[in-house]
Amino acid sequence: DEFDRRVALAFYALVGALLCASWWGFFHYLGRHGDLVRGEVDEAFFQGERLRTAAGVLLYAAAGVLGYLVDPLIALGVFVAVPIFYGATSAGLYETRLVSRR
C-alpha cells in the first residue's frame, strides 16, 4: 500500500536524522573537551565532522518530507546518496577537497 511505504520511509528518515544528530552531539562534546582526545587531533576536525553530521540531519529530514509528500523514490535516492557521501568524506571534508580551507 502506498501510504505504508510513505510512512515507512518517513520513519527511516527520522531514524537516520536522529542517528546523525547523535553523532553531531558526540563531536560537539569532544570539540569542547579537548582533554578527552589525543593531542594530535586538530580542533578543525570536530568542526568539519559537525558539518558532515549536520548535512546528514538535513538530508535525511528533507528526504523524509519529500518522500512522504511528493514521491518515495526521491527519498530512496537520498537514502542511497547519504552513505556514499559519508564514505567519500570519511577522511574528513578538508582531506577530500570537497570543502576548501579558508
N, C-alpha and C positions, 0 to 999 in steps of 0.2 A: 504494500500500500504506500502511496506517495507521501502521505502525512507521516507515517512511521519512519520513512527514510529521512525526511527533513528533521524530525525530532532527534533521530539517532545522530545525524551529523552535527546538529546543534550541541548535543551533549559531548560529542567527541571534540568539537571546537572549544567548549567550556573546559574540558579536562586538559587539553593542550595549552590553553591560555593560563590556567591555574598552575600547570607544571612550569611553564616559562616564568610566571610571576614568582614562584618559589625559588627558582634559580636567581632571579633578579634580587630577591631579598638576601640570598646567600652571598652573592657577590657584593652587594651593598654593605653588608655587615663586615665582610673581610676587608673591603676597601677602607672602612673606617677604623678597623682594628688591626693595624699593621703588625702588632706584636704576635699575631696568630699565624703569620706566613713567613716564609723564608726571606732573608734579606735581598736575594736577587730578583724578587718579584717586583716589577715596576708598578707604581700606582696607576699609571695609564692603562695597565692591563685590566684592572677592575672596571674602569670607566668603559673600556671597549666591550667587556663582557656584559655590563649592564645595558649597553646599547643593543647588543645582539639579542639579549633576552627580551628587552622592550619591543624590539621588532617582532619577535615571536608572539608576544602577547597581542600586539596589534594585528598581525597577520591571521592568527587563529580567530580572534574576535571578528574581524572583517569576513573571514571565510564562513563563520557560523551565521552571521547576519545575511550575507549574500546568498549562501546556500539555502537558507531557510526561506528567504523572501523571493529570491529570483530563480535560481536553478542549483540543484545539488551538485552538478558537475563542476561548477565554479569552486565549491568548497573542496571537492576531491582534488582538483588541480592545485589548490593551495596546500592541502594536506600532503601532497607529494613534494611540492616545492620547498616547504619549510625544512624538512630533514636534509634536503640537498643543500640548502643554504647553510645549515649548521655544519654539515660535512665539509663544505668548501671553505668555511671560515673557522674551522676547528683550531687552527693555529693562531687565531685572532684576526680581527679586521685589518689591522695595520700590516701584519705579516703577509697577508694575501693580496695586498694592494687594491682591495675593493674600496677602502677609505684611505685617503692620504692624511698624513700628519700635518698639522698646521704649525 
